[in-house]
Amino acid sequence: MSKRLQVLIDDPEWREIQKTARAHRMTVAEWVRQALRAARREAPSADADRRIAAIRAAARHGYPTGDIDRMNEEIERGYLDSSRR
């Protein structure tokens, strides 16, 4: 289903939009639709911004690391010890 959108702009801006649409060989309506689609694609979502901020914050910290085989052995030992209790 299509929806109608009404946008009020002043005359100088309207003339610029008309001129730009003509230069792209399209109607003003089509040019506006394409401009809105492009703006929507380029706008980061708030959720993505929050995730990126969390990753950046985590990257600023140092975390303990070790040999992966040794870490896996310690984890396994922990599971075995807890199951014996």
C-alpha positions in Angstrom: 0.0 0.0 0.0 1.3 3.4 -0.9 1.2 6.4 1.5 1.3 10.1 0.6 3.8 12.4 2.2 3.4 16.1 2.2 6.5 18.2 2.7 6.5 22.0 2.8 9.7 23.7 1.4 10.4 27.3 0.4 10.5 28.4 -3.2 14.3 28.6 -3.6 14.7 25.1 -2.3 11.9 23.8 -4.5 13.6 25.3 -7.6 16.9 23.6 -6.7 15.2 20.2 -6.2 13.4 20.6 -9.5 16.6 21.5 -11.3 18.4 18.5 -9.7 15.6 16.1 -10.6 15.5 17.4 -14.2 19.3 16.9 -14.4 18.8 13.3 -13.5 15.9 13.0 -16.0 13.3 12.1 -13.3 10.3 13.6 -11.7 10.7 15.5 -8.4 8.7 12.8 -6.7 11.0 10.0 -7.9 14.1 12.0 -7.0 12.7 12.6 -3.5 11.9 8.9 -3.1 15.4 7.9 -4.2 16.9 10.5 -1.9 14.9 9.2 1.1 15.9 5.6 0.3 19.6 6.6 0.1 19.3 8.5 3.4 17.7 5.5 5.1 20.4 3.1 3.9 23.2 5.4 5.1 21.6 6.2 8.5 23.1 3.8 11.1 20.5 2.1 13.3 20.6 3.0 17.0 21.1 -0.7 17.8 24.2 -1.0 15.6 25.6 2.2 17.2 25.1 0.7 20.7 26.9 -2.5 19.6 29.8 -0.7 18.1 30.2 1.4 21.2 30.2 -1.7 23.4 32.9 -3.3 21.2 35.0 -0.2 21.2 34.7 0.0 25.0 35.7 -3.6 25.4 38.7 -3.2 23.1 40.1 -0.5 25.3 40.6 -3.0 28.2 43.2 -5.7 28.6 42.0 -9.2 29.3 43.9 -12.2 30.5 44.9 -14.6 27.7 46.8 -17.8 27.6 47.4 -20.9 25.5 44.1 -22.1 24.2 44.9 -25.8 24.9 45.8 -25.1 28.5 42.7 -22.9 29.0 40.5 -25.7 27.6 42.1 -28.2 29.9 41.4 -25.9 32.9 37.8 -25.5 31.8 37.4 -29.2 31.5 39.0 -29.8 34.9 36.6 -27.3 36.3 33.6 -29.1 34.9 34.9 -32.5 36.2 35.6 -31.1 39.7 32.1 -29.6 40.0 30.4 -32.8 38.9 32.2 -34.8 41.6 30.9 -32.5 44.4 
